[in-house]
Amino acid sequence: MKVMITGCHGQVGSCLVEQLQPIADILAVDRVELDITNEIAVKSAVTAFKPDIIINAAAHTAVDKAEDEVDLSYAINCDGPRFLAEAANSVNASILHISTDYVFSGDKEGVYTESDMTSPQGVYGESKLAGEDAVINACQQHIILRTAWVFGEQGNNFVKTMLRLAKTHDSLGIVGDQFGGPTYAGDIAAALVVMTKAICNGENDKFGIYHFSGLPHVNWSQFAQVIFDEAVEQTVIQYSPTVNAITTEEYPTPAKRPANSKLDTRLITEKFAIQASDWKLALRNIKAYI
């Protein structure tokens, strides 16, 4: 199978390259090799490579910066996916596109299912939802994979920030009223690989929108405590800072964060036998995040 991966140096993209390289003919590109907001460049690259699958792991994920960088957010999160989906359609390829919990308002009780009404609360979520719609409209052979609270060995993420702060702080105030499922980037990549194989095997009844994230659900302060406990046990830090749970109001940010980012992962398990990300297991080698 021939797979084109965009955002190949990001948290998920780098894991995709590692996992797909042994089993597929891949074209891995980042913004230096391919500007996905350039329609002509995208069409040219896809036409030349003729992939069976395009996996779009490229995104403008700076949630707070997005409030000021509106045009850039929409260019990367909406226009780029549309160009990729149109190009995929032109060569009869399928597209797998990564989206986010931010397409929801975050005020629901319980977990969010794929059919729940979307209502993004900021530019990042709005641009990602526009990207979902663009992909759906441009290519019938699509999968939208919504995920949340991503962490991995590459890039910047919450785990790396906590490990860095732990070395210089005796106590930390961490938000305790936002809940979600931390999701290991390697597990997202593995889920996408399973989906890629299924599509290449002709399982055309599996296109659509899916949720994939980690269990158990926690708040940020609980997530931080697990990170610190693992870091102490693995002698990455000498002792854990005291974690004080604070409210969202006590930690204001330019962009509103969802209070509830809990995604229901039952559909992806039913359709693909993909289990929720075991984020605690992913922290067993915490030195990889330093």
Secondary structure by P-SEA (a helix, b strand, c coil): cbbbbcccccaaaaaaaaaaccccccccccccccccccaaaaaaaaaaacccbbbcccccccccccccaaaaaaaaacaaaaaaaaaaaaabbbbbbbbcccccccccccccccccbbbbccaaaaaaaaaaaaaaacccbbbbbbcccccccccccaaaaaaaaaaccccccccccbbbbbbbaaaaaaaaaaaaaaaaacccccbbbbbbbbcccccaaaaaaaaaaaaaaacccccccbbbbbccccccccbbbbccccccaaaaaaaccccccccccccccccccc
